[in-house]
Structures are given as C-alpha cells and as structure tokens.
Amino acid sequence: MTSSPSRLTFFLLLTPFVLWIGLLIIIPHIDLLILSLQEKVSPRVYRTSLANYQDFFGEWAYVWTLVRTVVMSVLATILTLIIAFPVAYYIAKIAQGRARTILFLTCLLPFWVSEIVRVFGWMLILRETGLLSNLLQYLHLTSGPVEFLYNDAAMMIGLVYTSMLFMVVPLISAIDSLDNSYIEAGYDLGGNGWTVLREIVVPHAMPGIVAGCVIVFMLSLGNYLTPTLMGGKSGLWFTAHIYTQFITRFNWEVGSAFGFILLVCSSLVVWLALKLTGQSMSSTLGRQ
C-alpha cells in the first residue's frame, strides 16, 4: 500500500528534471542535428545530405579556427586551475572562521553582475586610455598610451577571470573533504610540502580538479562575448563563425552543422581528458 504513494512521489519529483533535460537539451540537439543534415536546393526545398559538414571541412579557415579555439580553451582551463588551486586550498584548509567566509565571498562577488559588465570592466582597465595605460604613463614607464586590448593575452585574461568561480567551488569542495590528519601524517613521515601536495592533496582533489576543468573548458569553448570584445579581430573563435552563419548570413543549416561539430569536438576532448586522468564522469560527480 505504501509503494504506490512512494512511486507517485518519485515520478512527481523526477518530472521537472525530465522536462528540463528533454525540452532544453535533448530535443534542441536532435533538432540541431536534423537541421544540419538539410541542404537547401531551392526556396523552401531541402534534401538530406552532408553538404553542410563538407562546407566546414572544405574550408581550412573553419578547421583552423576550431583547432585554435580548442587549444586556447585548454590553455585557459590550465591557467584557471593553476590560479584557482592555491586560492581554494587556502580557503579550504588554512583560512578559519570569518576570514574563510570573507575570502569565499570575495571570489563570489564579481559574479553578482553579468558577464558583459565584468568584461567591460577589464576593457576599461586594459584599453589605450584605461587605468593600466595611465598608470604606466604616470610612472614614466612608457612615453605614450599603450593598448593592451584586442590580442590573445587580453582574451585569455577575460576567459580566466569569467571562469574562475567555476573552478574554485569544486576545488574547495574536494579539498575540504580531505582529513587534515592525512596531511599531518605526510609531514610526520618526512614529506615536504611538494610531496604532500603531489601524493596526498592532488590525488584526493582529483575529482574536483576534473569537474572544474570540464566546466571551465566547456564555458571557454562556447564563449562568444569575451573573445569578441577582448580579442577583437585577432581573437578568432569558432563561436563567431556560428554566430555569423545564424545571424549574419541566415544560413541556419550550416550554422547548425557548425554547432554540432563544436558539440562533438568538446565531448571528445572531455572524454579524452577523463581517460588520461583515469576518472569517470560518474565518480567525479559522485565525489562533489
């Protein structure tokens, strides 16, 4: 008699999740795939073919931009991890009480505003008449204004900054679950800071590292705003090609093909990263 209400409760709780996944993820991606296989032969007349994918592989500029986007996204992920790990470790294991709360809120504070506001904030700092250029002139380190924007370095700063929180939070969660007695035992057995970090902290935090890297990589790969505003014309990013096909050329078939290629490419990179680190998505999510 109690199984029926329990089953009903389970389905009621599961329904919003199923609707969310189905309506916002599965169905749109199926529609994206179907649309990418449609070739326009005349007004309102289509046929199923791989012509849209041939357009991608037939143009070296598209392939190069995708490769460049993947490489730059991986680099942004690595830089974000290098910066975020010491911050997360300090918050999780060294800071205590109110200081810990303040530090975490300090990491969270920039994300209380939209991404475009954060990006424009960096543009105000790095532009030719911005804060950094004026400071260098004030210190007489340069003879005139210096433009720090519209290059790969500026774009990388924006990508790391806008993704930092998504790396810090999983790392704090993973590191905080490590019992301090293991760290103390590592030092008691003659290990130094580097040894304890390599043999104890990093292996324990690996699920958090992988989770943070996956999130940051996906966010960087699919980012359009930051590369466009901070990279300028030199900041070639594959999402710009997708935007051009959809919005500028109104070629939704090719744009869908490009979007699906980006999806497959990102999934492949994540799968390879999980294999190389010996992690699985289920174990990674299960430890968070």
FIVOPA-805746 format. One record per residue (C-alpha): residue number from 0; z, y, x. Coordinates in Angstrom, 3 decimals, decimal comma, padded with zeros to 6 digits, m for minus. Each point is the difference from the previous one (the first is absolute). Example, Ala and Ser with C-alpha at 12.3 -4.5 7.8 and 13.67 -1.06 7.14 Angstrom:
2
R  num        pz        py        px
R    0   007,800  m004,500   012,300
R    1  m000,660   003,440   001,370
***
This chain:
288
R  num        pz        py        px
R    0   000,000   000,000   000,000
R    1   000,673   002,364   002,902
R    2  m003,256  m000,730   001,776
R    3  m002,140   001,809  m002,541
R    4   001,774   003,411   000,297
R    5   000,075  m000,384   003,781
R    6  m003,720  m000,716   000,055
R    7  m000,676   002,951  m002,288
R    8   002,040   002,282   002,245
R    9  m001,905  m001,248   003,031
R   10  m003,374   000,744  m001,582
R   11   001,150   003,421  m001,203
R   12   001,124   000,896   003,506
R   13  m003,169  m001,406   001,528
R   14  m002,434   001,710  m002,393
R   15   000,164   003,538   001,510
R   16  m000,554  m001,412   003,482
R   17  m002,968  m002,126  m001,127
R   18  m001,522   002,962  m001,849
R   19   000,489   002,232   003,038
R   20  m001,610  m002,472   002,398
R   21  m002,782  m000,945  m002,396
R   22  m001,003   003,415  m001,301
R   23   000,440   002,027   003,196
R   24  m000,869  m002,495   002,745
R   25  m001,789  m003,181  m001,057
R   26  m002,367   001,316  m002,679
R   27  m001,064   003,131   001,963
R   28  m000,742  m002,095   003,093
R   29  m002,010  m002,514  m002,016
R   30  m001,936   002,883  m001,527
R   31  m000,466   001,451   003,493
R   32  m001,448  m003,282   001,230
R   33  m002,352  m000,366  m002,966
R   34  m001,208   003,592   000,340
R   35  m000,591  m000,442   003,722
R   36  m002,403  m002,869  m000,749
R   37  m002,135   002,116  m002,318
R   38  m003,216   001,480   001,395
R   39  m001,646   002,803  m001,950
R   40  m003,729  m000,723  m000,341
R   41  m000,774   002,645  m002,632
R   42   001,937   002,329  m002,327
R   43   002,720  m002,089  m001,700
R   44  m001,572  m003,213   001,272
R   45   001,941  m002,053   002,544
R   46  m000,298  m003,369   001,656
R   47   002,502  m002,084   001,909
R   48  m000,555   000,106   003,759
R   49   001,638   000,668   003,354
R   50  m002,052   003,139   000,613
R   51   003,052   002,278   000,014
R   52   001,627  m002,079   002,732
R   53  m003,273  m000,018   001,910
R   54   000,111   003,802  m000,082
R   55   003,315  m000,158   001,828
R   56  m001,018  m002,509   002,670
R   57  m003,422   001,608   000,375
R   58   001,476   003,356   001,015
R   59   001,823  m000,017   003,333
R   60   001,862   003,234  m000,839
R   61   001,804  m001,731  m002,879
R   62   000,979  m003,006   002,112
R   63   001,179   002,196   002,866
R   64   002,077   002,194  m002,311
R   65   001,686  m003,069  m001,508
R   66   000,806  m001,421   003,457
R   67   001,298   003,377   001,129
R   68   002,138   000,335  m003,124
R   69   001,554  m003,443   000,539
R   70   000,728   000,672   003,680
R   71   001,495   003,423  m000,688
R   72   002,100  m001,430  m002,844
R   73   001,351  m002,710   002,296
R   74   000,806   002,640   002,625
R   75   001,738   002,168  m002,617
R   76   002,031  m003,036  m001,080
R   77   001,069  m000,766   003,569
R   78   001,000   003,618   000,668
R   79   001,930   000,139  m003,264
R   80   001,874  m003,182   000,947
R   81   000,836   001,311   003,484
R   82   001,410   003,221  m001,444
R   83   001,709  m001,529  m003,036
R   84   001,762  m002,926   001,696
R   85   002,524   002,031   002,040
R   86   000,633   002,222  m003,017
R   87   000,603  m003,000  m002,255
R   88   002,209  m001,713   002,573
R   89   002,138   003,095   000,438
R   90   000,432   000,443  m003,746
R   91   000,713  m003,700  m000,605
R   92   002,263  m000,827   002,949
R   93   001,330   003,154   001,650
R   94   000,394   002,735  m002,602
R   95   003,033  m000,345  m002,238
R   96   001,132   001,444  m003,300
R   97  m001,328   003,401  m000,983
R   98  m002,131   000,316   003,133
R   99  m001,929  m003,094  m001,001
R  100  m000,639   001,387  m003,475
R  101  m001,091   003,372   001,378
R  102  m002,409  m001,600   002,463
R  103  m001,565  m002,165  m002,692
R  104  m000,373   002,997  m002,319
R  105  m001,591   001,904   002,892
R  106  m002,668  m002,718   000,212
R  107  m000,383   000,051  m003,767
R  108  m000,093   003,780  m000,468
R  109  m003,649   000,621   000,998
R  110  m001,118  m002,503  m002,631
R  111   001,512   002,049  m002,802
R  112  m003,218   002,025   000,030
R  113  m003,562  m001,248  m000,453
R  114  m002,142  m001,219   002,861
R  115  m002,323   002,979  m000,188
R  116   002,936   002,397   000,521
R  117   001,143  m002,005   003,036
R  118  m003,501  m000,005   001,456
R  119  m000,430   003,731  m000,524
R  120   003,362   000,508   001,678
R  121  m001,336  m001,636   003,150
R  122  m003,215   002,009  m000,301
R  123   002,057   003,204   000,016
R  124   001,659  m001,172   003,207
R  125  m003,121  m001,230   001,821
R  126  m002,671   002,470  m001,073
R  127  m001,355   002,653   002,346
R  128   002,269   002,697  m001,417
R  129   002,852  m002,411  m000,655
R  130   003,527  m000,327   001,285
R  131  m000,774  m002,119   003,082
R  132  m002,881   002,165   001,171
R  133   002,052   003,181  m000,436
R  134   002,923  m001,557   001,878
R  135  m002,194  m000,917   002,966
R  136  m001,397   003,521   000,082
R  137   003,495   001,482  m000,239
R  138   001,092  m002,108   002,983
R  139  m003,174   001,081   001,852
R  140  m001,088  m003,614   000,401
R  141  m003,432   000,802  m001,452
R  142  m002,128   003,109   000,170
R  143  m001,176  m000,244  m003,598
R  144   000,244  m001,950  m003,261
R  145  m000,268  m003,787   000,284
R  146  m001,385  m002,195  m002,788
R  147   001,912  m003,266  m000,281
R  148  m001,586  m001,073  m003,257
R  149  m003,165  m001,962  m000,802
R  150   000,266  m002,757   002,600
R  151   001,286  m003,555   000,199
R  152   003,374   001,037   001,422
R  153   000,732   002,327  m002,925
R  154  m001,172  m002,631  m002,451
R  155   002,272  m002,590   001,628
R  156   002,970   002,349  m000,306
R  157  m000,707   000,354  m003,703
R  158  m000,385  m003,748  m000,558
R  159   003,232  m000,838   001,826
R  160   001,955   002,755  m001,719
R  161  m001,150  m000,846  m003,511
R  162   000,781  m003,719   000,507
R  163   003,285   000,186   001,889
R  164   002,334  m000,661  m002,921
R  165  m001,860  m003,195  m000,936
R  166   000,777  m001,365   003,451
R  167   003,571   001,254   000,271
R  168   001,286  m001,463  m003,283
R  169  m001,012  m003,667   000,616
R  170   001,283   000,251   003,575
R  171   003,383   001,345  m001,086
R  172   000,295  m002,776  m002,573
R  173  m000,839  m002,702   002,548
R  174   002,110   001,349   002,872
R  175   002,997   000,739  m002,200
R  176   000,154  m003,677  m001,023
R  177   000,542  m001,032   003,632
R  178   003,637  m000,895   000,665
R  179   001,406   002,181   002,788
R  180   001,704  m003,050   001,495
R  181  m003,390  m001,327   001,116
R  182  m000,683   003,204   001,912
R  183   003,455  m000,085   001,559
R  184  m000,507  m003,659   000,971
R  185  m003,253   000,909   001,696
R  186   001,766   002,540   002,208
R  187   002,936  m002,379   000,638
R  188  m002,459  m002,621   001,286
R  189  m001,314   002,414   002,613
R  190  m002,916   001,516  m001,827
R  191  m000,956   003,638   000,372
R  192  m001,287   002,333  m002,689
R  193  m003,616  m001,050   000,452
R  194   000,870  m003,714  m000,102
R  195   002,092   000,354  m003,145
R  196  m002,772   002,010  m001,634
R  197  m002,687  m002,525   000,929
R  198   001,920  m003,204  m000,669
R  199   002,235   000,926  m002,945
R  200  m000,869   003,242  m001,779
R  201  m003,791  m000,213  m000,107
R  202  m000,198  m003,674  m001,119
R  203   002,508   000,683  m002,769
R  204  m001,797   003,185  m001,049
R  205  m003,465  m001,574   000,141
R  206  m000,360  m000,334  m003,810
R  207   000,797   003,712  m000,335
R  208  m002,383   000,852   002,823
R  209  m002,803  m001,980  m001,623
R  210   000,709   001,452  m003,443
R  211   000,015   003,557   001,329
R  212  m003,145  m000,550   002,062
R  213  m001,881  m001,471  m002,965
R  214   000,928   002,937  m002,231
R  215  m000,790   002,659   002,612
R  216  m003,284  m001,643   000,966
R  217  m001,159  m000,218  m003,605
R  218   001,013   003,597  m000,685
R  219  m001,756   001,255   003,141
R  220  m003,140  m002,022  m000,628
R  221  m000,333   001,292  m003,541
R  222   001,013   003,569   000,788
R  223  m002,561   002,654  m000,892
R  224   001,900   003,276  m000,046
R  225   001,503   000,033   003,495
R  226  m003,153  m000,965   001,976
R  227  m002,086   002,465  m001,998
R  228   002,342   002,988   000,337
R  229   001,358  m000,571   003,518
R  230  m002,885  m001,862   001,610
R  231  m002,785   002,209  m001,308
R  232  m003,572  m001,037   000,619
R  233   001,021  m001,930   003,102
R  234   002,523  m002,070  m001,960
R  235  m002,401  m002,681  m001,197
R  236   001,814  m002,127  m002,572
R  237  m001,504  m002,705  m002,163
R  238   001,605   001,310  m003,178
R  239  m002,105   003,134   000,404
R  240  m003,144  m002,142  m000,364
R  241   001,444  m001,570  m003,143
R  242   000,780   003,451  m001,389
R  243  m003,525   001,177   000,793
R  244  m001,594  m002,940  m001,784
R  245   002,155   000,385  m003,121
R  246   000,358   003,760  m000,333
R  247  m002,860   001,623   001,911
R  248  m002,848  m002,457  m000,501
R  249   001,235  m001,546  m003,264
R  250  m000,994  m003,366   001,432
R  251   002,826  m002,073  m001,420
R  252  m001,656  m003,287   000,896
R  253  m000,074   000,733   003,745
R  254   003,410   001,657  m000,192
R  255   001,435  m003,130  m001,623
R  256  m001,522  m002,146   002,735
R  257   001,538   002,225   002,669
R  258   003,362  m000,133  m001,765
R  259  m000,089  m003,774  m000,220
R  260  m000,988  m000,242   003,673
R  261   003,019   002,136   000,890
R  262   002,225  m002,239  m002,133
R  263  m001,266  m003,192   001,644
R  264   000,270   001,537   003,470
R  265   003,579   001,178  m000,539
R  266   001,005  m003,392  m001,421
R  267  m001,542  m001,745   003,011
R  268   001,849   002,230   002,481
R  269   003,314  m000,581  m001,795
R  270  m000,626  m003,767  m000,050
R  271  m000,744   000,006   003,740
R  272   003,127   002,045   000,702
R  273   002,148  m002,458  m001,958
R  274  m001,516  m002,916   001,909
R  275   000,527   001,667   003,374
R  276   003,641   000,813  m000,750
R  277   000,718  m003,393  m001,544
R  278   001,146   001,628  m003,222
R  279  m001,013  m000,586  m003,580
R  280  m000,102   002,481  m002,834
R  281   002,491  m002,022  m002,030
R  282   002,546  m000,229   002,830
R  283  m000,464   003,665   000,843
R  284   000,606   001,126  m003,567
R  285   002,797  m002,502  m000,389
R  286   002,030   001,524   002,829
R  287  m000,196   003,553  m001,378
***
